């Protein structure tokens, strides 16, 4: 290292002599790293020898001479390899001093990124490259090289989803079609190199991104083509997604994709879809039915849900002729609905459930995935959301306090079943008589093991949360009783039912700040589908968007991805899986396994003005604070006893 130090001293002297001389700008085009590389920049077999070699070159030449930019870059890279980070930093700054435009070149920025990766880690490295892509003061070659290096870095880890996200960021920054075109080809090539399993996992990691937009559309296209190669019978399932990629527009290479789709359609035909909505358009449930219909109409008017020349027929499920209308349907349409179990039983009794693909808006159906399907959450989905939310808070032990009616008893049983499946503990189950409000206080006291005696603390409960499957109105009378018995730390869990009137009740928030309930619709979501639905409802005079409108909106958009003409239940089930992985949801996302649906419901907290997404960190902090108060109270009682 003594020789190296002498060289650096000589180099510093040389720089001082040339500091005031006219500087020649050195430009260097980006060297795109190989996709298999996980580290950027120069790598020498013998970094010590390389450092000496390039330091000598810098000492022997002057600014503007050929090869100096390469020499600077390699001295930085070699120093990083040796772990000489301060030396690498000195060389970077000296390079920048010598050439005013050095920091605008890809060579200089790649060397700096290499140093950041070695010194500060992957997050600093990724942040730096991301910021380079966003810098409009740099030329496109530098920005493109930064984005490609970031994509290559994640690819080599491998984190395929992050790699495609990097390509998406770069694509969004691309100035024109000429720069976007090779990015589309590159993303498609990468997607084609993955197997079907990897493609599906990567699409699942896209966190609700629109699968019809770049870069995810390239994965969808590659997945569709691989499925066709695997079996031409997959055409009915694949066509809607391939068609959506072409119709979504915005692609620089749209003609390429449109041409390929047209060739496939000539070989295998255009998939025709027939869609029916079976809704209550009169009677006591008409308001719900019309909200679903309005949401469906919004999807139709967006023109995104159209596949070929689809037919959407609306049938009133409360009409005395609805069975005749169902019998008259031709082909094998997808039917959305019914909404009521009684209507579904009539369809089954008439033997019409096998003549179409019924996607019911029911919490459960017989023979799900075989003769009937659902597009709706189940009570089990509600409970899973609650238990998994509690897991995030470190809570795994529960009590159930339920009304002794059909709904409360059924939800109590579901909670116990799901808790067992999720390895959660049920410490206590207690019912109460709805017709005897004075007895509710005793029910709460029994749950807490409270004596009600003054200056006496209740025993420490064996549970940390209480599930109360009752109306929010009645729980408003139950919750204060827990506080009356000085138990303020428990998390109150409610059913999805609470979402229907969370904004109508004047809540006393001191009793409900540790409360959660599940829901399928977040009115405060900023996601694109939710915003599009709100705008479409407003433009069409349909009023404000709400859960039932979102159900119709998502149903039409989802079935457009499912397509039609599926010859068997198994083929339809596969189409559901594929469509769900490509669906940008407005509601909480749904997933299908062998034709059986589950919905990953959101968690909310009630407030005096409505419902908001549950703030887990705030709940955690509130519980911790109340635990401290509990301990202080216990200590004070103990002190008073001793006195």
Number of C-alpha atoms within 10 A of each C-alpha: 8 7 8 16 11 11 18 20 12 17 21 14 13 17 19 12 10 13 14 9 10 9 15 13 13 17 14 16 11 16 14 16 16 14 15 13 15 17 18 21 24 19 14 13 9 11 19 16 13 19 23 18 15 21 22 17 17 24 18 11 14 16 22 15 11 11 14 20 21 15 20 24 23 26 26 30 29 27 21 26 22 15 14 15 19 14 17 26 18 13 23 23 16 15 23 16 15 22 20 13 16 21 18 19 20 25 25 25 23 25 24 24 24 22 27 21 19 16 16 10 12 15 10 15 20 22 13 19 23 18 13 21 27 17 13 12 9 15 13 16 18 24 28 23 24 28 27 23 29 28 27 28 27 23 20 16 12 13 14 24 23 19 25 27 18 26 26 21 17 25 23 15 19 19 12 11 14 11 17 19 16 14 22 21 14 16 22 20 14 18 25 18 12 17 12 17 9 15 21 18 13 22 22 15 14 17 10 18 19 17 23 25 17 25 27 27 26 25 27 28 25 24 26 22 19 17 17 18 12 10 10 12 15 20 25 25 28 26 28 27 27 25 23 22 25 22 18 14 12 13 19 17 17 16 11 11 17 16 12 13 18 14 12 15 14 9 9 14 13 19 21 19 25 23 23 21 26 25 27 25 21 15 11 10 14 16 14 18 25 19 25 26 25 25 28 25 20 29 26 16 13 13 12 14 23 22 24 14 11 16 14 18 13 15 21 19 26 17 14 9 11 16 17 9 13 19 13 9 14 10 13 18 23 22 24 24 26 25 20 16 16 9 19 20 14 13 17 13 10 11 11 15 18 13 16 21 23 25 23 23 21 18 17 20 18 9 11 15 21 17 18 21 27 24 25 20 22 17 16 19 21 27 27 22 20 23 24 17 20 21 13 12 14 11 17 20 21 28 25 26 23 24 23 17 13 9 12 21 16 14 23 24 13 19 24 19 15 18 21 12 10 13 11 19 16 20 15 17 16 15 19 19 14 15 10 8 13 10 12 19 18 17 19 21 17 13 21 21 16 19 14 14 9 7 13 13 18 16 10 10 18 14 20 18 23 23 25 24 24 21 17 22 15 13 17 16 12 19 18 18 20 19 14 13 21 17 19 22 19 19 21 22 24 25 22 23 15 23 22 14 14 21 15 13 15 13 18 13 12 11 17 21 19 24 22 31 27 27 27 25 23 23 20 11 14 11 14 15 20 24 16 18 24 22 16 22 21 14 11 13 10 17 15 14 23 19 21 22 28 29 24 24 30 28 22 26 23 21 26 25 27 29 29 26 19 23 11 9 17 14 16 24 22 18 25 25 20 22 25 19 23 25 23 22 23 25 26 14 18 20 17 22 12 15 24 19 22 19 22 18 24 22 25 26 23 25 19 14 12 18 23 17 18 20 14 16 11 12 18 14 11 15 19 13 12 15 15 11 14 17 11 12 15 15 12 12 15 12 10 10 9 6 6
